[in-house]
């Protein structure tokens, strides 16, 4: 049960990452999403820029420990964890990730702004 809970935390983490990166592109269909998306983007950028630990990581580790797992196992761990927890996470990589998130979202918000009704 704890291993499943750990995998669900990893999936939630992945979902958050996807939402932060791609959520701006969904504004054309769901404009009210901006109220949730902007704070999530700000949080993700701050986490990367200041090397703050993500609160989901200790929760996942707790569940893995309670499950008696020394490492990560299964499909989720093998295929999804490397996307979320890159092996060579340096300050430079974190700054680059923050820059990518900001750039992608500036592009998405710019597209959305141009397509907004009354903007031509």
Secondary structure, 3 states (H helix, E strand, C coil): CHHHHHHHHHHHHHHHHHHHHHHHHHCCCCHHHHHHHHHHHHHHHHHHHCCCCCHHHHHHHHHHHHCCCCCCCHHHHHHHHHHHCCCCCCHHHHHHHHHHHHHHHHHHHHHHHHHCCCCC
